[in-house]
Amino acid sequence: VLSLWTLSQAALQVGGHGERLCQCRQVILTTSKAIPMQVDGEPCKLAASCIHISLRNQANMVQKTKRRNSMPLLNE
């Protein structure tokens, strides 16, 4: 879960990043006033509400294996 302020949203365009709040399987966010949000890349203004987010499925990811050599190759 990431949090972005108005200025940090603009900074995303030049390589900035948001504030990492937590990593979890389920979260409930409660807002007391209307806030701007971005869901799946689409901007919207959300009225005061209670938002439930939960992990639905988990996918296997492919990762490049790390090289075990301590000496760098000359070609690189």
Beta strands, then each sheet from edge to edge (+ up, - down):
strand 1: 2-3
strand 2: 19-20
strand 3: 26-30
strand 4: 35-39
strand 5: 42-46
strand 6: 50-54
sheet 1: 1+ 2-
sheet 2: 3+ 6-
sheet 3: 4+ 5-
end
